Amino acid sequence: MVYFEKSQPAPKCLAIEKAKKSGDYKCEDVLHRLKADFKNKCYICEQKAPTTINVEHFVSHKGNKDLKFDWNNLFWSCGHCNNTKLGYYNNLLNCTNLSDNIETGIHCKLKPFPLELPSFEALNDNAKTLQTKQLLEAVYVGTTALKLIESANLRDAILTEIQDFQKWLIDYFKASSKGKKDYCLLQIKDHLSNASAFTAFKRWIIRDNLALLKEFGAYLV
């Protein structure tokens, strides 16, 4: 998970829909704004352009109309993550709140080899950090027979992204011309942006290597 800045103020359609007896928080402006704010990525697994999209309540509303239509409580997620999270995880690190330090609270790692499982290490004992770690493990490893298959597909997608990122890192240091090096750097910067798929894993690759951190640390924002 990485930080996303939530646009403000709330879409006007939310107040209109909230006033209705059977209003829908998934109004058109909400969908467009959430898609843009979250770079069309699931905020939990970071899959880019998911084919199953849910407008997810960060804190389960459980019939509470204020929470149901609260703009700051609406997030962009894929069906796999939303169905894993459901109402079980209501004390998570908030990826739209800078003070929650979402990117440095949990160490994310996946070795770039087939059949590897990702690892998540909580870097503090904050209750939010620990629950977020548990959710990430459930999402990337699976909890049911169906979720095991979905999680395996997700890991395959991460592996492809990491291998492509690795290629550009290798090509950058092998580049024999400034033009080639600059082109590789553009690709690396794109991989490290929060609009890229599975950014958290890539950023931890950089943080875990002092030489890479010195070279590319400025792009971990």
C-alpha positions in Angstrom: 0.0 0.0 0.0 1.2 3.5 -0.8 0.0 7.0 -0.1 -2.7 8.7 -2.2 -3.9 12.2 -1.8 -7.7 12.4 -1.6 -9.1 15.3 -3.6 -11.3 17.8 -1.8 -14.0 19.0 -1.3 -16.4 16.0 -1.5 -18.4 15.6 -4.7 -21.7 17.5 -4.5 -23.7 14.4 -5.6 -23.0 12.7 -2.3 -25.1 15.2 -0.3 -27.9 14.9 -2.9 -27.9 11.1 -2.7 -27.6 11.1 1.1 -30.8 13.1 1.3 -32.7 10.5 -0.7 -34.5 7.6 0.9 -32.5 5.1 -1.2 -29.6 7.2 -2.4 -26.5 5.7 -4.1 -23.0 6.7 -2.9 -21.6 5.4 -6.2 -22.8 8.5 -8.2 -20.9 9.4 -11.3 -18.7 12.1 -9.9 -17.7 9.9 -7.0 -16.6 7.2 -9.5 -14.5 9.6 -11.6 -12.9 11.3 -8.6 -12.0 8.0 -6.9 -10.6 6.6 -10.1 -8.3 9.6 -10.5 -7.4 9.9 -6.8 -6.3 6.3 -6.5 -4.7 6.3 -10.0 -7.1 3.6 -11.1 -5.5 1.1 -8.6 -6.9 -1.0 -5.9 -5.7 0.8 -2.7 -5.0 -2.5 -0.9 -3.3 -4.8 -3.4 -2.2 -2.1 -5.8 -3.4 -3.9 -8.9 -3.6 -1.4 -11.8 -6.9 -1.1 -13.7 -8.7 -3.9 -12.0 -11.5 -5.5 -13.9 -13.6 -5.8 -10.8 -14.1 -2.4 -9.2 -15.8 -1.7 -5.9 -16.4 1.6 -4.1 -15.3 0.4 -0.7 -16.0 1.8 2.7 -12.7 2.2 4.6 -14.6 1.8 7.8 -17.7 -0.4 7.4 -20.8 1.7 7.6 -23.0 -1.0 9.0 -26.1 1.1 8.2 -24.6 4.3 9.5 -25.7 6.8 6.8 -23.0 9.4 7.7 -20.2 6.8 7.2 -22.0 5.4 4.1 -21.9 8.8 2.3 -18.7 10.2 3.9 -16.4 11.1 1.0 -13.3 10.4 3.2 -14.6 6.9 3.8 -14.9 5.9 0.2 -12.0 4.1 -1.4 -11.2 2.4 -4.8 -10.7 -1.3 -4.5 -10.9 -4.5 -6.5 -13.4 -7.2 -5.8 -10.8 -9.6 -4.4 -9.6 -7.2 -1.8 -13.0 -5.9 -0.9 -14.4 -9.4 -0.4 -11.4 -10.3 1.7 -11.6 -7.2 3.9 -15.4 -7.0 4.3 -16.2 -5.8 7.8 -13.4 -7.7 9.5 -10.7 -5.0 9.2 -11.8 -1.6 10.6 -8.6 -0.4 12.2 -6.2 -0.1 9.2 -3.5 2.4 8.3 -5.2 5.0 6.1 -3.3 5.4 2.8 -4.9 8.9 2.3 -3.5 10.2 5.7 0.2 11.2 5.6 0.5 10.9 9.4 -0.3 7.1 9.2 3.1 6.6 7.4 1.6 3.8 5.3 4.7 3.3 3.2 7.3 2.9 6.0 5.1 1.1 8.6 5.1 -2.3 6.8 8.0 -3.9 5.0 6.8 -5.6 1.8 8.9 -8.1 -0.1 8.5 -10.6 -2.8 11.5 -12.5 -4.2 11.4 -12.4 -8.1 10.9 -16.1 -8.5 7.9 -18.4 -9.3 5.9 -19.8 -6.4 7.4 -17.4 -3.9 5.0 -15.9 -1.3 5.3 -12.3 -0.3 6.3 -11.4 3.2 5.1 -8.5 5.3 6.8 -7.2 8.4 5.2 -4.7 10.8 7.9 -2.1 11.6 6.1 -0.9 14.7 3.6 -2.4 17.2 0.8 0.0 16.4 -2.5 -1.7 16.3 -3.3 -0.2 12.9 0.0 -1.4 11.5 -0.6 -5.0 12.8 -4.1 -5.2 11.4 -3.0 -3.8 8.0 -0.2 -6.5 7.9 -2.8 -9.1 8.6 -5.1 -7.9 5.7 -2.2 -7.8 3.3 -1.3 -11.4 4.1 -4.9 -12.5 3.6 -5.1 -10.6 0.3 -1.8 -11.9 -1.2 -1.8 -15.4 0.2 -5.6 -16.3 0.2 -8.1 -17.4 2.8 -10.5 -19.7 1.0 -10.1 -22.2 -1.9 -11.3 -19.5 -4.4 -9.2 -16.8 -2.7 -6.1 -19.0 -3.0 -6.5 -19.0 -6.8 -7.2 -15.2 -6.9 -4.1 -14.6 -4.7 -1.9 -16.8 -6.9 -3.0 -14.8 -10.0 -2.2 -11.6 -8.1 1.3 -12.9 -7.2 1.9 -13.8 -10.9 1.0 -10.2 -11.8 3.4 -8.8 -9.2 6.2 -11.1 -10.4 5.8 -9.8 -13.9 6.0 -6.2 -12.7 9.1 -6.9 -10.5 10.9 -8.6 -13.3 10.2 -5.7 -15.6 11.4 -3.3 -12.9 14.5 -5.4 -12.4 15.3 -5.3 -16.1 15.3 -1.5 -16.2 17.5 -1.3 -13.1 20.0 -3.7 -14.8 19.9 -1.9 -18.1 20.4 1.5 -16.3 23.7 0.4 -14.8 24.8 -1.3 -18.0 23.9 1.6 -20.2 26.8 2.7 -22.4 25.4 6.1 -23.4 23.7 9.0 -21.6 20.7 8.7 -23.8 20.2 5.1 -23.0 20.7 5.7 -19.2 18.2 8.6 -19.3 15.6 6.4 -21.0 16.1 3.7 -18.4 15.8 6.3 -15.6 12.4 7.4 -17.0 11.2 3.8 -16.9 12.4 3.4 -13.3 10.8 6.6 -12.2 7.5 5.4 -13.8 7.8 2.1 -11.9 8.3 4.0 -8.6 5.4 6.4 -9.0 2.3 5.7 -7.0 0.4 5.3 -10.4 2.4 2.2 -11.1 1.2 -1.3 -10.2 2.4 -2.8 -7.0 4.5 0.3 -6.1 5.1 -0.7 -2.5 7.1 -3.8 -3.4 9.3 -1.8 -5.9 10.0 1.0 -3.4 11.1 -1.5 -0.8 13.5 -3.0 -3.3 15.1 0.4 -3.4 15.0 1.0 0.3 16.6 -2.4 1.0 19.7 -1.6 -1.0 21.9 1.3 0.1 23.4 1.8 -3.4 20.0 1.8 -5.1 18.6 4.1 -2.4 21.5 6.6 -3.0 20.7 6.4 -6.8 16.9 6.5 -6.8 15.9 7.5 -3.3 14.7 10.9 -4.5 11.9 9.2 -6.5 10.3 7.4 -3.5 7.7 10.1 -3.1 
